Amino acid sequence: MFLFAGGIILFLNSYQKRILSNQLKMQEMEVKHQQELFYGNLESMENERKRISRDLHDEVGAALSTTRLIVCQIQEKDTDDAQTLTEECKKMIDKTMDNIRRISNDMLPHGLEEFGLEYAIEELCDKVMMASDIDIDFDSEDYHGVNKKAELVIYRIVQELLNNSLKHARATEINIGIQKPDEEEDYLITYQDNGIGFEYPVPRKKAGLGIMNIENRVKMIFGSMKLFTQPQQGFRIEIKVPVSILLQNEN
C-alpha cells in the first residue's frame, strides 16, 4: 500500500515538473515570438523610411538642382526685373533643398548606423539647440550596446521627447542620461526638462499621442518606464531597458 502511494506521489511530482517545464518553454517561445514580431515590424518601418529618404534625396533633390541651374541661366540673359525674380526663385529652391535634407536625415539618422547611439543623440541635441533657445546636457556612462534595431527605438524615443519639449513644454533646459547602475541588469535612460509640465496620470483617452508612442516603443524593447510631472513642475521620465536586449546580436 505504501509502495503504491509512494508511486502515485512520485508520478504526480514528475507530472507537475513536466507541466512546469512545458509552461516555461511556452513562455520562452512567446517571448521569442514577440521579439521576432518586434524586429520584423521595426525592419519593415525602417526599410520604408529608408526608401522615402532615398527618394527625397535622389529624385526630388536632383530635380530641384536642375531647376536651379535653369533659373541661373535665365538670370544671365534677362532684364533687371527678371533677375530679381529669379534670385527669389533660387532662394526658395535653396530653402526647399535644405528642408529635404533635414527631412531625409530625420527619417534615417545616418549617424546612428555609422557611429552609434551616443553620437546620434549628441547630433540630435546639437540640432535642437541650434534651432531653439534650449540648453541640452547629454551624459552617457558605460554604454556598450550593439543591437542597432533596439538602439533605433531608443533614438526615436529621445527624438519624440525632444519634439514634445519643443512643442509643448516651454522648457529652457533639458537633461538626458544613459547609464548602467552597478549590479543592475537594465540600462537607465533619463530625460528631464524644466518646462510647464502637465497633469499626470491622465485617462487613457486623453493621453497625448506622443506619450502613447513612447509607451509603445518602450514595450517593443521589453523595457519599463516611470513618468513624473505636474503643472509648473517640469517633466521627468525614467526608462529601463534590459542589458540583454541591447547586447543581443541582431542576426
Backbone hydrogen bonds, N-H to C=O, Kabsch-Sander energy under -0.5 kcal/mol:
donor,donor_aa,acceptor,acceptor_aa,energy
5,A,1,M,-2.7
6,G,2,F,-2.9
7,G,3,L,-2.3
8,I,4,F,-2.0
9,I,5,A,-2.3
10,L,6,G,-2.5
11,F,7,G,-2.4
12,L,8,I,-2.8
13,N,9,I,-2.7
14,S,10,L,-2.6
15,Y,11,F,-2.6
16,Q,12,L,-2.8
17,K,13,N,-2.4
18,R,14,S,-2.1
19,I,15,Y,-2.4
20,L,16,Q,-2.7
21,S,17,K,-2.7
22,N,18,R,-2.4
23,Q,19,I,-2.4
24,L,20,L,-2.4
25,K,21,S,-2.2
26,M,22,N,-2.4
27,Q,23,Q,-2.4
28,E,24,L,-2.5
29,M,25,K,-2.5
30,E,26,M,-2.3
31,V,27,Q,-2.5
32,K,28,E,-2.5
33,H,29,M,-2.5
34,Q,30,E,-2.7
35,Q,31,V,-2.4
36,E,32,K,-2.4
37,L,33,H,-2.5
38,F,34,Q,-2.7
39,Y,35,Q,-2.9
40,G,36,E,-2.4
41,N,37,L,-2.9
42,L,38,F,-2.8
43,E,39,Y,-2.4
44,S,40,G,-2.0
45,M,41,N,-2.4
46,E,42,L,-2.7
47,N,43,E,-2.3
48,E,44,S,-1.9
49,R,45,M,-2.2
50,K,46,E,-2.6
51,R,47,N,-2.2
52,I,48,E,-2.5
53,S,49,R,-2.8
54,R,50,K,-2.7
55,D,51,R,-2.4
56,L,52,I,-2.7
57,H,53,S,-2.3
58,D,54,R,-3.4
59,E,55,D,-1.7
60,V,55,D,-1.5
61,G,56,L,-1.8
62,A,58,D,-0.8
63,A,59,E,-2.2
64,L,60,V,-2.4
65,S,61,G,-2.1
66,T,62,A,-2.2
67,T,63,A,-2.3
68,R,64,L,-2.3
69,L,65,S,-1.7
70,I,66,T,-1.9
71,V,67,T,-2.3
72,C,68,R,-2.1
73,Q,69,L,-1.8
74,I,70,I,-2.1
75,Q,71,V,-2.2
76,E,72,C,-1.3
77,K,73,Q,-0.7
77,K,74,I,-1.1
78,D,74,I,-1.3
83,Q,79,T,-2.1
84,T,80,D,-2.2
85,L,81,D,-2.3
86,T,82,A,-3.0
87,E,83,Q,-2.0
88,E,84,T,-1.7
89,C,85,L,-2.1
90,K,86,T,-2.4
91,K,87,E,-1.9
92,M,88,E,-2.3
93,I,89,C,-2.5
94,D,90,K,-2.7
95,K,91,K,-2.3
96,T,92,M,-2.3
97,M,93,I,-2.6
98,D,94,D,-2.1
99,N,95,K,-2.2
100,I,96,T,-2.3
101,R,97,M,-2.2
102,R,98,D,-2.2
103,I,99,N,-2.8
104,S,100,I,-2.8
105,N,101,R,-2.2
106,D,102,R,-2.4
107,M,103,I,-2.2
108,L,104,S,-1.5
110,H,108,L,-1.3
112,L,109,P,-1.2
113,E,109,P,-1.0
114,E,110,H,-1.9
115,F,111,G,-2.9
116,G,111,G,-0.8
116,G,112,L,-1.1
120,A,116,G,-2.0
121,I,117,L,-2.5
122,E,118,E,-2.4
123,E,119,Y,-2.5
124,L,120,A,-2.1
125,C,121,I,-2.7
126,D,122,E,-2.4
127,K,123,E,-1.9
128,V,124,L,-2.0
129,M,125,C,-2.5
130,M,126,D,-2.1
131,A,127,K,-1.5
132,S,128,V,-0.6
132,S,129,M,-0.6
135,D,172,T,-2.8
136,I,134,I,-0.5
137,D,174,I,-2.7
138,F,136,I,-0.5
139,D,176,I,-2.6
141,E,178,I,-2.8
144,H,142,D,-0.5
146,V,246,L,-2.8
147,N,246,L,-2.2
148,K,146,V,-1.1
151,E,147,N,-2.4
152,L,148,K,-2.1
153,V,149,K,-1.3
154,I,150,A,-1.9
155,Y,151,E,-2.7
156,R,152,L,-2.3
157,I,153,V,-2.0
158,V,154,I,-2.5
159,Q,155,Y,-2.5
160,E,156,R,-2.4
161,L,157,I,-2.4
162,L,158,V,-2.6
163,N,159,Q,-2.1
164,N,160,E,-2.3
165,S,161,L,-2.3
166,L,162,L,-2.4
167,K,163,N,-2.3
168,H,164,N,-2.8
169,A,164,N,-1.0
169,A,165,S,-0.6
170,R,165,S,-0.8
171,A,165,S,-0.7
174,I,135,D,-2.4
175,N,192,Q,-2.9
176,I,137,D,-3.0
177,G,190,T,-2.5
178,I,139,D,-2.1
179,Q,188,L,-2.3
184,E,181,P,-1.5
187,Y,241,V,-3.1
188,L,179,Q,-3.6
189,I,187,Y,-0.6
189,I,239,I,-3.3
190,T,177,G,-2.5
190,T,188,L,-0.6
191,Y,237,I,-2.0
192,Q,175,N,-2.2
193,D,235,F,-2.4
194,N,173,E,-1.5
196,I,169,A,-2.4
206,K,203,P,-1.3
207,A,203,P,-0.8
207,A,204,R,-0.8
212,M,208,G,-2.0
213,N,209,L,-2.5
214,I,210,G,-2.0
215,E,211,I,-2.6
216,N,212,M,-2.4
217,R,213,N,-2.3
218,V,214,I,-2.5
219,K,215,E,-2.0
220,M,216,N,-1.6
221,I,217,R,-1.0
221,I,218,V,-0.7
222,F,219,K,-1.9
223,G,218,V,-2.7
224,S,240,K,-1.9
226,K,238,E,-2.4
228,F,236,R,-3.5
230,Q,234,G,-0.8
232,Q,196,I,-4.3
233,Q,230,Q,-2.2
234,G,195,G,-1.1
235,F,193,D,-1.9
236,R,228,F,-2.1
237,I,191,Y,-2.4
238,E,226,K,-2.8
239,I,189,I,-2.9
240,K,224,S,-2.8
241,V,187,Y,-2.3
243,V,185,E,-2.6
245,I,242,P,-0.9
246,L,242,P,-1.4
247,L,243,V,-2.1
248,Q,245,I,-0.6
